[in-house]
Amino acid sequence: MKKSVLLNIKTLGLILIIVLCLLLVGCNNKTDDENGKTDDQSGENQGGEVKPIDDDPKEEDPANVTVTNWKILEGTDSVTTVYKFTTDKEGPKVAIVGGIHGDETAGWTAGLRLVTALETENGICGEILLIPQANILADKADSRYKVTGYDFSDLNRSFPVGRYESAKEASIQISSAIVETVEAFEPDYIIDLHESLHSWEQQEEGLKTTLGNTLIASNNSRFMRQLIKRYNETYRLESETEFRQEGANQLGSFNYYFTTTYPDKVVYTIETNRGYENGVNTIDLEIRVRHQLNILEAMFDLIWTRS
Ligand SMILES: [Zn+2]
């Protein structure tokens, strides 16, 4: 008899402890509900740590992104679309321009992918200006700049600083519209997307155009070192060539204009490698687009707060 009373007391104690535990768990859930958090936004997804309940829940929420777009070069056949991503979170202003050279397909393909991808990028903040196809007729013709029926010169030798004497009016007009649009945005980071026929590794083979797997930049060497390290260590496949920095930017290029006009801004050109042999790109377009987008991911890792 005594034994069973003792047992009942123990059972009762156990039940009490279980009830108390359930109540405590319920409190946590209620707090999350009150904060308007969903499971996806709880601190548990960030390395198993539950955030203190008095944390500002706004810090956890993704930014609200507004996308607007408009045309530049209207009234000409080079009319092209500009996209602007505005967020409700403080952050840097980034300008990305693709398609200055039409046959450097991975550049403008990456630019076009960004039109839909940027809106839901993890950690997006600040503002982004995107011109995917700066030289749209050349892009469509898969040509560096020559398009039948148009009197173009190399667009990347037609920008205002160091512009080639041979620059043609139609290309100067495009370069002016690009400069005006980017300058009006007042960006902190200015990037253009290009490709090269060969990789820097092949320089000793006596090949020309060996800018592949480089980022062309003359200023902000500290940031560029961080960016290249981040890409090589985090995104590059072990079997793939490392990216490295190249300092020699071309007179009359987009890069040269912005580097010389805004020396305190981060300006760089992405040059992926086409692996060009006997008139054919031997490196698959999807791989080159991945390289383009992953360099940008590495940059966003550095300039945004990402979970
Ligand atoms: Zn190019």
Boltz pocket constraint, residues with backbone or C-beta under 6 A from the ligand:
constraints:
  - pocket:
      binder: B
      contacts: [[A, 100], [A, 101], [A, 104], [A, 156], [A, 193], [A, 194], [A, 195]]
      max_distance: 6.0
